[in-house]
Amino acid sequence: MYSRDNIASLTSPSPTLQRSPDPPKGLAGFGPFMAEDNMIALSLWHELGLKHAMTSDVALDFIGSLTIQGYISRRVRWLRVRKKMTLPATIAEPFTESLVCGLYGSWAIARLIGASRPAIFLLHMLVWLFVDLRVKGALETNVKNAGPPTDLPTFLAAWAAREVLALPIWMYAMIGDEVTWRGNRYKILASGEAVRLAAA
């Protein structure tokens, strides 16, 4: 939640808009960014010196039903936006994913104590799944009008697909700068701005 008055006082962080004779202030100054919420938060922090706080409330972000291709496109889009805004964190992302963590973790533990790598990896994945199931349950309990709980077989299939696809999606996202958003193609600049490309 941001104060409307605070946002109205912000200058645009967009290099493109800053070159114009009369750069817009407020919300209009964040129009060139796909991750405008992140840019607003950074401006509130750096320009106005305001601090952020987390609440215990859960916000429901309903994006509707996605095909597998739609899911992949969404993940690629946000990875390509994020790598222009915070490259070190984006590079480190695969090392926070279950399969990569499990592989290097099971290798390290096996080297230290001589245990079975497959057994350690399987235990790791079961614990990871258990934690995700607990988060799912907490979200379904704490969000009003979230709809009926997802049945377990559907959740397990979606969970497994997400974990298996994470690294290939990341690798694909890292080799390009173009994204598709609402049927239009954009190039993500080093500043994080999105420039619309001409239709092919």
Secondary structure as UniProt FT lines:
FT   HELIX           4..8
FT   HELIX           15..18
FT   HELIX           26..30
FT   TURN            31..32
FT   TURN            34..35
FT   HELIX           36..46
FT   HELIX           68..85
FT   HELIX           87..92
FT   HELIX           93..96
FT   HELIX           98..113
FT   HELIX           117..142
FT   TURN            144..145
FT   HELIX           152..174
FT   STRAND          178..181
FT   TURN            182..183
FT   STRAND          184..188
FT   TURN            190..191
FT   STRAND          193..196
//
